[in-house]
């Protein structure tokens, strides 16, 4: 049996920076909060071997969690409507330039997926 490689915080940061750059997004402006999100993604990757959203409940089964693998299926609609994703990890360019901080937004994930 092969031992799975654990992701470091630096590897997680590199991943989210790549995703943000590819999509023209920015990262959460508060470095302390961003660090907490990175740690959550790192924990989830090291536990499940995929980047499960750090702000949502998940099953730990890739197929059941596919909609909340970062960047989740709800990220783009959230950015379009609110300027940032549910957890605030990614922000749109317009939101970033406004100087605002991400705040709570409605959950788009269907109830049956997070109450299972």
N, C-alpha and C positions, 0 to 999 in steps of 0.2 A: 504494500500500500504506500502510495506517495503522499508525503506531507504537503498540504497546501501552503502556498507562499502568502504570508501576511503582508497587507499593504501598510506602508508608512503614511504618516500625515503628509509628508512631502509628495508622495505619489498621488494621494487623493487630491491635494491642491493642484497638482499638475493636470489631473483629469478634469476637474471643474473649470480650471482656467482654459483648457483646450475647448471644452464644450461652450463656454461663454464666448470665446474668440470666434469660433466657427459660426455661431448664431448671431453675433453682433450684440451680445448681452454683456452686462457688468455683474460683478459679485456684490454681495451685501456690503454696504459701506462701513458698518461697524466691525472692526477687526476682531474684537472679542467675541461677538456673536457669530461671525464667520468661522472663527476657530472652533466654536461649539458645534456648528453644522458639519465642519470637516471631521471632527472627532466622531460625530454620529454616523456619518457616511463610512468612516474607517471601521468603526465597530460593526456596522451592518455588513460591510464587505467581508471582513475577517470572520464573521459568524456564518454568512449565507453564500459567500463568493459572488455577490452582485451588490451594486450600490442601491440598496433599498432606501427610499426617502427617509431622512432622519426625523421627520415630523409626523409620520403616519404609522398606524398599526399595520403589521404585515404578518403573513403566515410563515415565512421562512421557506416557502416553496416557490421557485422562480415562476412557474406557470400561473399560479394564483396571484403573485405579486407583480406580474408583468406591467400592469398599468402604473405602478408606483416605483419603477426603477428609474433612477435619476439620469437624465431629466425625464420626469414622469409625463404621462399622457396629458396631464392637466396644465403643464407648465406654459405652453404657448398660449392657450386661451386665457390663462390667468395674467400673463404678461400683457396681452392685448387689451384686456378689460381693466386691470388694476395696476399695471406697470411692474409687477413683480409676481413671482410664483408663491405658492401657498406658504412655504417656509421662509421665503425672502432670500433664498440663496442667489437666485438670478433676478436681475432687474433689467428693464428695457433701457435703451439709451436715453429716451425722453425722461423717464423716471429718474435715472441716474443724474442727469443734468439739472433736474428740479431741486436737488439737494434734500429731498424728503427721505424719511426712513420708512422701510417696509413696515406695514402693520397688519393686523389680522384681517383675513378675507374669508368669504364663505368657502366651505369645502365642496368641491365639485365631484369628488369620488362618490359613487353611489353607496348609499347606506348599507346595502346588503354586502358590499365588499369589505367594509370595515367593522361590521358587527358580527361577522361569521365566526 
